[in-house]
Amino acid sequence: MRERHKLAVFALCLLLFLCSHTGVHGETTLQVYGVGAIEEDNLAKAEQLALKDAFSKAIVLVALRHVPYSSSLDLMEVMPDFMASRGMQDIIQYQITSRSQQYDILAISVDIKLDEESIKDWLYAHTLTVPYDLRPGILLMISSYGPGDDELYEWWTMKGRKVYSSFETQLKDRFTELGEKVLDVPQRLSGVRFDITKPIEIAQAAGADILITGTISYTPVLDTLYECSMEISLIDPQTLSPIGTFSVSRRGDFSPSTMNSLMIDEVIKPIRARIAHKMLSISPVVVKKNLCIEGIEDYVTYQTFINAISSMESISAVEINSIQGHSICHTLQLKGSLLDVMENLKREQIKEADIVVEDDTAYIRIINN
């Protein structure tokens, strides 16, 4: 009788805990149309193509809800990476509501339910949800040598009105097109004399979050053939810490504008990857991981483990997602490493237990003597 009473109290406590920690999952339902080409009268294959088309459209529509207009072009560029990395795992369920065929095209209407939170987490992890005004301000200070009679161009050593070089202008336009925030050339700064002040000090005075500095040179080789060499570095002007260094060299007889575009194509993605890494290091992304506690025999021990985990600074939420026998599995929302969380938990020495981390899931196996 006493044992049965203990189990009843334990079950009641679990029920109360479950009610207080279960949140509403970010599910959303859309009606989307998809099309697929019919080849050799193979309707089954055409339907699969139409479904894939509908799924892709649904994911894009959901993603656009969380991405500012300034990052919409960038979203379209990374969607193939998203589809390759996640596939259809964010599709919870779907139902084809209608089919129609016209010539060699099959069109279907599909009701699709998606996990919106997972899509949002991926977008956030790739800094696509950060609006333009909150992105780091970038200042360009790249010395240009040539081509032609323009032996050296540095806007920060110029007298009069200051403007970016042709290369810096093209680089700024590309950044802006992709949703990054490039600062305009400062015309004057309090207490700064441009012609004798170092670039890093100008960037600090301008309030830049990232300084891109270095050189680009255009050296004649033969007749119209010339070599373009670029060495640039990304620096945090406030901490003086390096963010990345890039070096590119190319020969050709292209126009300077075309050569500039080719050079920018070489470095734009890795530069933006470093910018994204800096943003995430300042504000770590919240990710979802799994935690299963096994061998639970009393509520007090279980709750002590949960309280210890919930109190950690990197943990923002703990939710139960399943209960089976003496095992309870949870979804954790955390910033940082699941392994670090479990290492910190071991130091608490709550009760003898095996604690292991496998991929995205941590297991706590309580040892009962």
C-alpha positions as a printed Julia matrix, in Angstrom:
369×3 Matrix{Float64}:
  0.0    0.0     0.0
  2.81   2.39    0.93
  4.69   1.64   -2.31
  1.52   2.22   -4.33
  1.04   5.56   -2.56
  4.6    6.62   -3.43
  4.05   5.76   -7.09
  0.78   7.71   -7.12
  2.48  10.79   -5.65
  5.35  10.43   -8.14
  2.9   10.17  -11.06
  1.0   13.24   -9.84
  4.2   15.27   -9.54
  5.23  14.24  -13.04
  1.84  15.26  -14.36
  2.11  18.69  -12.73
  5.64  19.07  -14.09
  4.52  18.06  -17.55
  1.66  20.57  -17.52
  3.93  23.39  -16.42
  6.72  22.76  -18.96
  4.96  21.66  -22.14
  4.88  24.48  -24.67
  3.02  24.93  -27.92
  5.2   23.77  -30.79
  5.56  26.19  -33.69
  3.49  24.32  -36.26
  1.94  26.07  -39.23
 -0.29  24.81  -42.04
 -0.21  26.08  -45.63
 -2.01  25.26  -48.85
  0.55  25.13  -51.65
  0.49  24.19  -55.33
  3.18  22.04  -56.88
  3.88  20.99  -60.47
  5.75  18.07  -61.99
  6.58  17.07  -65.54
  5.05  13.83  -66.85
  7.61  11.74  -68.69
  6.72   8.48  -70.44
  3.24   8.56  -68.84
  4.8    8.04  -65.42
  2.24   9.79  -63.19
  3.74   8.45  -59.97
  7.1   10.07  -60.68
  5.39  13.31  -61.76
  3.48  13.36  -58.47
  6.7   12.97  -56.49
  8.22  15.89  -58.41
  5.09  17.98  -57.78
  5.21  17.13  -54.06
  8.87  18.13  -53.86
  8.01  21.41  -55.59
  5.15  22.05  -53.14
  7.33  21.24  -50.11
 10.04  23.65  -51.32
  7.51  26.44  -51.84
  6.0   25.88  -48.39
  9.4   26.11  -46.71
 10.25  29.3   -48.62
  6.91  30.88  -47.63
  7.51  30.07  -43.96
 11.12  31.29  -44.15
 10.01  34.62  -45.62
  7.95  35.27  -42.49
 11.12  35.44  -40.42
 13.57  37.0   -42.87
 13.67  40.8   -43.31
 13.38  42.2   -46.82
 17.08  43.1   -46.77
 17.96  39.38  -46.52
 15.4   38.0   -48.99
 17.89  37.7   -51.86
 20.36  36.0   -49.52
 17.6   33.58  -48.49
 17.06  32.49  -52.08
 20.79  31.82  -52.43
 21.01  29.62  -49.33
 17.76  27.7   -49.77
 19.53  24.93  -51.76
 21.88  24.51  -48.76
 18.87  24.36  -46.45
 17.13  21.73  -48.56
 20.34  19.69  -48.83
 21.01  19.77  -45.08
 17.44  19.3   -43.77
 15.56  17.71  -46.64
 11.91  17.25  -45.7
 12.39  16.66  -41.97
 10.46  19.82  -41.11
  7.35  18.52  -42.89
  5.09  17.13  -40.15
  2.28  15.91  -42.4
  0.66  16.63  -45.74
 -2.47  15.81  -47.73
 -3.02  16.13  -51.46
 -6.4   17.83  -51.89
 -6.62  18.02  -55.69
 -4.88  16.93  -58.88
 -5.12  18.23  -62.43
 -3.3   17.38  -65.63
 -2.72  19.58  -68.62
 -0.71  18.17  -71.48
  2.51  16.83  -69.89
  2.25  18.76  -66.6
  0.69  17.46  -63.36
 -0.46  20.1   -60.89
 -1.46  19.27  -57.31
 -2.82  21.22  -54.36
 -1.36  20.16  -51.01
 -2.17  21.02  -47.4
  1.19  20.96  -45.59
  1.91  21.19  -41.87
  5.47  22.27  -41.02
  7.61  22.73  -37.93
  8.06  26.49  -38.18
 10.38  26.73  -35.15
 12.98  24.4   -36.68
 13.04  26.47  -39.86
 13.36  29.66  -37.81
 16.23  28.15  -35.78
 18.13  27.3   -38.98
 17.6   30.8   -40.36
 18.77  32.34  -37.08
 21.84  30.12  -37.01
 22.73  31.54  -40.43
 22.03  35.14  -39.26
 19.31  35.58  -41.88
 16.75  36.8   -39.34
 18.91  39.75  -38.26
 17.48  42.97  -39.78
 19.72  45.38  -41.67
 19.85  47.98  -38.89
 21.13  45.42  -36.36
 23.84  43.93  -38.55
 27.46  44.96  -37.86
 28.57  48.18  -39.52
 31.39  47.56  -42.02
 33.94  50.21  -43.02
 36.03  49.66  -46.17
 39.61  50.99  -46.24
 41.32  49.15  -49.12
 44.24  50.84  -50.87
 44.03  50.66  -54.68
 47.14  50.73  -56.91
 46.31  51.37  -60.58
 45.04  50.75  -63.15
 46.21  53.44  -65.54
 47.37  56.76  -64.18
 45.74  56.28  -60.77
 48.83  55.12  -58.94
 47.36  55.08  -55.44
 43.85  55.65  -54.17
 43.09  55.89  -50.45
 40.0   57.89  -49.56
 41.24  58.43  -45.99
 44.35  60.32  -47.16
 42.48  62.43  -49.72
 41.7   66.1   -49.36
 38.24  67.42  -50.07
 35.2   65.19  -50.47
 36.0   61.56  -49.81
 34.46  58.66  -51.77
 35.13  54.94  -51.97
 37.36  53.68  -54.78
 35.76  51.88  -57.73
 36.63  48.52  -56.16
 35.32  49.52  -52.73
 32.14  50.83  -54.36
 31.52  47.53  -56.14
 32.23  45.61  -52.94
 29.84  47.85  -50.99
 27.11  47.36  -53.61
 27.49  43.57  -53.41
 27.37  43.6   -49.61
 24.29  45.84  -49.62
 22.56  43.62  -52.17
 23.05  40.69  -49.79
 21.7   42.59  -46.78
 24.97  43.59  -45.07
 25.41  47.1   -43.67
 28.37  49.02  -45.11
 29.02  52.45  -43.63
 29.29  55.48  -45.89
 32.66  57.17  -46.13
 32.92  59.54  -43.15
 33.64  63.07  -44.3
 34.82  64.3   -40.91
 35.27  62.81  -37.46
 35.7   64.67  -34.21
 39.37  64.86  -33.21
 40.55  62.88  -36.28
 42.89  64.17  -38.97
 42.47  61.74  -41.86
 45.8   62.12  -43.65
 47.88  61.13  -40.6
 45.51  58.87  -38.67
 45.8   55.09  -38.9
 42.9   53.18  -40.51
 42.14  51.31  -37.28
 41.75  54.59  -35.39
 39.49  56.02  -38.09
 37.33  52.88  -37.93
 37.09  53.21  -34.15
 36.08  56.87  -34.4
 33.51  56.02  -37.1
 31.9   53.41  -34.82
 32.55  50.55  -37.22
 32.02  47.0   -35.96
 34.2   45.49  -38.7
 37.05  47.05  -40.65
 37.98  45.56  -44.02
 41.45  46.8   -44.89
 44.29  45.82  -47.21
 45.37  46.39  -50.81
 44.29  45.66  -54.35
 46.75  46.28  -57.21
 46.52  46.12  -61.01
 49.95  45.42  -62.57
 50.48  45.45  -66.38
 52.02  42.28  -67.82
 51.74  42.45  -71.63
 49.79  44.96  -73.7
 46.22  44.68  -72.34
 47.05  41.76  -70.06
 47.47  42.62  -66.4
 47.59  40.9   -63.01
 45.22  41.82  -60.23
 46.32  40.94  -56.69
 44.32  41.47  -53.52
 45.17  40.98  -49.87
 42.55  42.02  -47.34
 41.9   41.48  -43.66
 38.83  41.72  -41.46
 39.47  43.28  -38.05
 37.31  44.11  -35.06
 38.43  47.73  -34.54
 37.15  47.87  -30.97
 39.06  44.8   -29.69
 41.76  44.77  -32.43
 41.14  41.05  -32.85
 41.51  39.57  -36.38
 38.4   38.08  -37.99
 39.86  36.75  -41.23
 42.48  37.25  -43.95
 42.04  36.62  -47.68
 44.46  36.67  -50.61
 43.48  36.41  -54.3
 45.42  36.83  -57.55
 44.14  36.67  -61.13
 45.41  37.54  -64.62
 43.29  38.74  -67.52
 42.52  41.42  -70.07
 39.11  42.25  -68.63
 37.86  45.72  -67.92
 38.64  46.92  -64.36
 34.94  46.63  -63.46
 34.76  43.02  -64.64
 38.01  42.15  -62.87
 36.7   43.72  -59.66
 33.58  41.55  -59.9
 35.68  38.41  -60.38
 37.83  39.26  -57.35
 34.75  39.95  -55.22
 33.21  36.63  -56.32
 36.28  34.87  -54.92
 35.95  36.26  -51.41
 32.35  37.34  -50.79
 31.12  34.04  -49.35
 34.04  33.37  -46.97
 33.97  37.01  -45.81
 30.27  36.79  -45.03
 30.82  33.48  -43.24
 33.32  35.24  -40.94
 30.85  38.1   -40.38
 28.14  35.59  -39.47
 30.53  33.79  -37.1
 31.29  37.07  -35.34
 27.59  37.83  -34.97
 26.89  34.4   -33.49
 29.83  34.65  -31.08
 28.31  37.85  -29.71
 24.79  36.42  -29.57
 24.95  32.58  -29.62
 22.11  30.86  -31.41
 19.53  28.99  -29.34
 19.44  25.35  -30.44
 17.25  22.41  -29.52
 18.81  19.23  -28.13
 17.42  16.13  -26.46
 17.84  14.83  -22.92
 16.69  11.42  -21.67
 16.81  10.53  -17.96
 16.58   6.79  -17.34
 16.19   4.7   -14.18
 13.99   7.21  -12.33
 12.67   5.75   -9.07
 11.71   8.87   -7.1
 10.5   12.31   -8.05
 12.89  14.18   -5.74
 16.01  12.88   -7.5
 14.5   13.49  -10.92
 13.47  17.04  -10.01
 16.92  17.75   -8.58
 18.51  16.86  -11.93
 16.0   19.05  -13.8
 16.45  21.99  -11.42
 20.22  21.79  -11.79
 19.98  21.8   -15.58
 17.33  24.55  -15.71
 19.43  26.83  -13.5
 22.37  26.82  -15.93
 22.85  30.1   -17.75
 23.01  28.43  -21.17
 19.62  26.7   -20.74
 16.54  28.73  -21.72
 13.86  25.99  -21.56
 13.33  22.34  -20.58
 10.22  20.59  -21.9
  9.09  16.97  -21.48
  8.33  15.29  -24.8
  7.78  11.66  -23.72
  7.39   9.44  -20.66
  7.9    5.69  -20.88
  8.16   3.58  -17.74
 11.03   4.92  -15.62
 12.43   7.04  -18.46
 11.57  10.65  -19.33
 12.83  12.41  -22.45
 13.0   16.18  -22.85
 13.71  18.92  -25.37
 16.34  21.41  -24.22
 16.73  24.91  -25.62
 20.29  26.05  -25.05
 23.04  28.35  -26.17
 26.36  26.62  -26.58
 27.39  23.0   -26.17
 25.27  20.13  -24.87
 28.51  18.42  -23.82
 29.42  21.43  -21.64
 26.01  21.29  -19.98
 26.48  17.64  -19.08
 30.04  18.22  -17.83
 28.73  20.94  -15.53
 25.98  18.59  -14.36
 28.54  15.93  -13.41
 30.18  18.4   -11.03
 26.89  18.73   -9.14
 27.21  15.08   -8.02
 23.47  14.78   -7.47
 23.43  10.99   -7.58
 25.56   8.27   -9.09
 24.74   8.13  -12.79
 26.24   7.47  -16.19
 26.08  10.66  -18.26
 26.88  10.42  -21.95
 26.29  12.59  -25.03
 25.61  11.0   -28.41
 25.12  13.4   -31.31
 22.2   15.7   -30.34
 21.04  13.66  -27.34
 22.31  13.42  -23.76
 21.53  10.38  -21.61
 21.49  10.34  -17.82
 21.28   6.74  -16.58
 20.68   6.81  -12.84
 22.41   3.97  -11.01
 20.15   2.58   -8.29
 21.76   0.34   -5.69
